[in-house]
Amino acid sequence: MSVTPPGPLGDPLFGNGRQFADDPFGFLRACADSYGDVVRLDLGPRETYLLTNPADVERVLVADAERYRKPQFGDDAMDTLLGDGLLLSEGETWQRQRTLANPAFHNRRIGALAGVMADHAESHVAEWSDGDVVDLQLELARLTVKIIVTAMFGADIDDEEVKTVQENLEPLGARFEPDPRRYLIPDWVPTRENREFDAAIDTLESVIDGIVERRRGTERDPSVDPAGPDGTGVRGPPGDPDADLPMDLLSVLLRARDRGEQTDENLRDELVTMLLAGHDTTALALTYAFYLLSNHPEARGRVESEAEEAVSTGRLTADAVRGMEYTERVLNESMRLYPPVYTLFREPKLDVKLGGYRIPEGSALMVSQWVIHRSERWYDDPETFDPDRWTSKRRSQRPRFAFFPFGGGPRHCIGKAFSLLEAKIILATICSRFALDYEGPDLSLRGSLTMHPNHPVPMRIRER
């Protein structure tokens, strides 16, 4: 057995960076098809290894999670954007922040937020008219921004602030698109891209600061929690001094700041992380789901039937959408084919052995949802949209980490339950009233922090 995993040849200066930048999705799948479970890549200043076997992914994310950490890539942009928020922090800092955030994501509280989600969804689609053509990805992002701010910050965000957030996502996303030349240019060099990135962060932080300022002084007022008293009954262990206080994330963090457990910078990092991660991935998952449903009218009809039943009893609740079993299968299949988070990275803290190879300390491990979700090794006819893959019997026949849109292990996405409930409520709201028909080009994709359509997503709205 070779000591070094196989991998594609690259050019002398950029290694495989140009191939990855030109088509990250095609390149990664071609590597997986050609080289097996572990693929050595040259993507920049450190060795990178692509893992393509779910068993190895499970070891890295779950079984041996303590041996790995989030990597540093020698690029300060990510730290500048997210700081010590939950996505990037490590060790005791991450554990403290995760523990603080947990009550805001308690299952009982999430269930009680269904009404807030439904109200925002209803208000949003009330603006639509039969025959309109909308850019669905932008529409859904507008909606999910409003939901995350209300649900987790206990505040409202007006249309102008939502527009500001969206206008500044483009330069933020562009900074993280694959580009091998970026390693040659320090972050402090005032290139146009760096100036636009810094300005976008400043603007985004000003929006966050405005929300925080509006909330100061209310963090101990139970009425500000949008989950209401029924959703906030499970707050913490007996004797918890905060047991009767609001558990929206911003209230929790403001109280922690008053106790000296958070700085203003810590608080801002968490809120920026929550605002970006908490709205973008759900909006993308729904965009791809509606795109697929537009191309599969039989599946759309079944989702519409479930949506009508869910709304038939009045205001949508968590219990009402819990019965949308086929819709949940559609969401899973959409996230399999188009995972919003298309790859994760880890760094071994010491030399490890994976797939029969020694992987050195400090290298970068890439575990790609895009690659594994579309592999013929784990799925029959993987390019085909087939929601029935997610029946219990068929699902049980695949390895656990043949599907991991929310990551896994101790650092799995804290917002998973929130996102899935929100997605089902938005689907129920829209599909009970409208059919959406895609009128754009063949879908093409671009990689950044998340996987975005590389063009607008025009959908014609038809009242049902």
N, C-alpha and C positions, 0 to 999 in steps of 0.2 A: 504493500500500500504506500502511495506517495505521502511524504510528510506534509506537503503543501496542497491545499485544495486546488482543483483545476479552475480555470477562469479564462475569460476572453483577453486577447491581446489588445493593448491600447497604444496610443501614440506617445512619443518620448516626453512631451511637455505636459499634456493633460491626461494621460492615462486613458481610462474609459470615460472621462468626464464629458467629452463631446457626444459620444454615443448616448449616454444617459440623458444629457440635456436635450438632444434632438428628439428623443422619443422615450421618456423614462418607462412607460408602460410596456411598449413593445420590447425594449431592451431587456428589462427584468424578466419578462416571460421567456424570451429567447435564451437567456442565461440559464434559467431553471430547466428548460427543455433540453439544453445541450450538456449541462455539467452536473446535474444531480442535486443531492441534498445540501451540499455546502459549496458555495461558489465564491472564489476570491476575486474581488474587484479593486481597481485602482481609481478611486473617486476624489482624490484630493490629498491632504497632508497626512493621512493615516490609512493603514490597510483596512479594507471593508470586506465583510463576509456576509453574503446573502444566504439565509437559511430557508429551505423550501419544504422541509418535512414537519408536519404538525407536532410530531413527538419532540423534536428539538425546540420548537417554539414553546411548547408547554414547559420544558425544562427551564428555559431562560426566563419566562414570565411567571412561572408558578413554582415548580418543584425546587429550583435552585435560585430563586429570585434574589436572595440575599447576596449572591455572588456578582450581581450586575448592578449598574447604575445608569442614569441617563448620561449620554456622552457629551463632551464639550468638543466642538468642531473648530475651535480657533477663530470663530466668527462671533463678534459681540452682538450681532443684530438680534438674535433670539433673546439674549439676556436683557438687552435694552428694551425689548417689547414686553416680555413677560416676567422678568426679574425672578423673584423667589416665589412666584405663584405655584399652585399645585402641580402644574405640568412639568416644571423644571427643578423645583427644590428637591433636596436630598436629605437623607438621614433624619436627625432630630427635627430639623426645620420642617421637612415634609410631614413627619408624623404629627407634629403639633398643629400644622395647618389643616391636615386631613381630619384630625380629631375635632378641631373647632368647627369645620364645615359639616360634619356628619349630621347634626340635628336638622339642618336645612334640607337635607336629602333623605330624611327618614321616610319610609314607605307610607306611613299614615299621613304625613304632611304632604307628600307628593300627590296622593290620592285626592286630598282636599283641595288641591290646586286645579282640578279639572274644570271647575266652574270659571275660574279666571282665564284659563286657556280657551274655553269655549266662547266666553264673552269677547275676547280679542279676535278670535276667528270669525265670529258672526259679524262683528263691527267691520272687519276688514273686507269680507266678501260682499257686504252691503254696498260697497263702492263699485262692484262689478255689474255690467249689463250684458244682456244677450248680444253676441256678435263681437264684443270687444276682443282685441288681441293684446295680451300682456306678456312682458318678459317674466316668466314664472319664477325664475330663480331670484330675481330682484324683489318680486312681490312677496315671496315666502320669507326672504331674509328680512324685509320690513316687518312682517308679522312676528317672526321669532325673536327679533330684537325687542319688540314691545313686550312679548310674553316673558322673556328672561329678566328684563328690568323690573316688571311688576312682581313676578313670582319670587325672585331672589334678592332684589334690592328694596322691595316694599315701596316702590316709587313709580311714577309715570314718566314717560319720555315722549316729548312732543314730536310732531312730524318733522320739524326743522332739525331737531337733534338726531333723529333717525337718518335723515338725509345726510347729515354731516358724518355720521358713522359710516354709512355706505360709501360715500365719496372718498373716504380715507382708507377703505379696505383695499382698494386697488394698488396703491403704492406700497402698502404693507405686504400684500400677497406677492407682488412682483419681486420684492427683495428676497423671497425664499424660493423662487423658481430656480431649477437647476441651471447653473452657469459656471463652468470650470474656470473662467477668467476671474471670478470674484475673489478667489484665494490669492490672486496676485495684487489686489488693490486693498490696502488697509481701510477699515471702516471710517477712519478720520479724514480720509481724502474727500474733499467736497465735490464729488461727482454729482451729476444731476440726480441719479438714483438715490445716493446717500442723503442728499438734501431733501428730496421728496419723502423719503422714509422717515427722517427725523421730524420733518414738519407734520407728517401724518400722526406720529406718536404724540407730539405735543397737542395736536388738536383732539385726538381721542382722549388723552388724559384730562383735557379741559372739560370734556363732556362728563367724564367720571367725577371730576372734582365738583361740577355743578350738581350732580345727583347727590353726592355725599353732603354737600352744603345744605341741600334742601331737607335732608334727613337728620341732620344733627339736632340732638335734643329729643328725638322721638324713639330712640332705640330701646327704651324701657316701657313704651306704650303698646300694650297688646293689640290695640285696634289697628296698628299699622301692618300687622302680618296678614297678607292676602289669603293665607290658608284658613284663617278664622279660628275660633276656639275649638271646633271639632277636629281640625287638622293638626292642632298644636298640643294635643293632650299628652303625647308621648315625647318628652323633651330630653330627658336624661335620667340618671339614677335617682333613687329616693334621696331627699335632702339637697338636691341640686339647687343652689340659690337662684338660678335663672329659670326655674321650672315653670313659672307663670309669665314669662316674658316672651316677646315676639322672637320667632326663630327663623325669620328670613335671614339670608346670609349677611347682608349689610348690618343688620342689627347685632348679630352675633359678633361680627368683627369690630364694630364700634364699641361694644362693651368690653371686648378683649383689649382694645386700645386704651380704654379708660383704666383698665387694671394693669397697664404697662406691659401687656403680652404682645402687643402689636405696635409698630410704628406707622406713621402716615404712609411711608413707602411700602411696607408690607401690605397694608390695606389696599392701596392702589394696585399693587401687583395682582392681588387676588381678584379684584373687581375687573381689571382689564382681561385677565385670563378667563374669568367666567363670562364676560360679555362676548368675547370673541369665540371661545370654544362652545359656549352654551347656546349660541344661535346659529352659527355657521354650519355645523355638522347636521343639525336637524333640517335646516332649510335645504341642504344639498341632498340628504336622504329622500326628502319628499319630492324634490325636483326630479330625481332619477325615477322615483316610483311613478309619478304622473307621466313621465316620458314613456316608461314601459307600458303603463296601462293604456296610453293613447295608441300604442302599437299592438295591443292585445285586447280587443273589444270584449271577448268572452270573460276574461279576468276582470275587466273593468265593470262589466255587468254584475258580477258576483260581489265586488266591493260595494257597488252602488246599492245592492239589495241589503247588505249588512249595514250600510250607512243609514238607509231609510229606517231600518228596524231600531238602530241605536237612538235616532232622534225622535222616534215616534212617541216616546213617553214624556217628551218635553226637554228640559235643559240637559245637556250631555253630562254624564257623570263617569267616574272611573269604572263603576260596575257596568254601565251601559256599553262602554267600548271594550270592556274585557271580553265580551261575547263575540267580538269581531275576529274570529279565529282565522278565517281565510285572509282577511286584511293583514293580520299579523304575518302570515306566510308570505304575502306579497311584499311586505316591508323587508323581511329577511332575505327574500330572493333579490330584491332591489339592492340591498346592502352587500349581498354576495357579488353581484355583477358590477356594482359601482360603489365600492366602499369609500365614504367620504374621507376617512383616514386610510390612506392606501399603503402606508408603510410606517413602522415604528423602529426606533433605534435603541440599542443597549450597548454598554461597554463593560467587558469583564474586568473585575477588580484584581484578578489574578489569572494566570494561565488556566484555560479550561479545555475539556475535550468534548467535541461535538461532531457527530457524524463520522467518528473514527479519526478526526484530525485534531491537532493541537492548535487552539486559537489563542494567540498571545494576549497578555494583559494590555489594556489600553487601546486595543483595536476597536473598530466599530462593527457591531452586528446589526444587520438589517433583516427584520422580519416583516414580510410584505403581505398584507391582506390581499392586495391585487393579484399577486402571483398565486398564492395558495387557493384563494377562492375560485380561480378560473383554471385550476389544474385538472387534467384528465385523470390524474392519479386518484383524486378524491371525489370527482363528480363525473357522472355520465353526461356526455354531450354538454360540456360546461358553458358553451356560448349561448345555450338556449334558455329563455325565460320559462321557468317551470316552478311555480309556487308550491306544487305538491311535493317537491323535494323536502319540504319542511313538515310533512306528516311525521308523527312520532316514530313509526317503524323505519322510514327511510333515513331520518335524521340519526337514529341510533346506530346505523350501519357505518357511519363515518367517524373518523377520529375527532376527539373533542375540539382540537384547535385547527380543524379544517375550516372553521368559521369563527372569526374573532373580530368583528367590526368595532367592538368597544375595548379591545385589548384583553387583558386577563391578569389574574394574580392580584397581589396587594395593590398594584397601581392601576387596576382596571378603572374605567371611566366612572367617576362618582355620579355623573348625571345620566347614567344609562336608563334608569326607570323613568326619570323626568322626560327624557327625550322620546322614549317609546310611547308614553302616555300622550305627550304633546302631538306626536306624529299621527296617532290614531284619531285624536280629537279633530285635528285639522283635516285629515282625510274624510272623516265622517261629516264634518261641516260642509266641505266642498262637494263631496260626491253625492250627498243627499239632495243637492240643488242643481249642480252643474256637471256637464261632461266637458273635459278639456281635450282639445285636439291639437297635437303638435304640428306646427307649420314651418319648421326650420330645416336646416341642412342635416345631413347625417351627423350624429353626435360625435364631436371630437373633444378631447380632454387635455387639460394642462395640469401639471403638478406644482403645488406650492406647499404650504403647511397642510392643506387639504386638497382634494381632487375636484377641480372646478371644470364646468363646461368652458370650452375655449371660444365661446360665442354666445350671443343672447339665446334664450330658450323661449321662442314665441309660441304661445298657446292661445287658440281661439276658444272663447267661452261660449258654451251653448247651455241655455236653461233647459232643464229636463222636464 
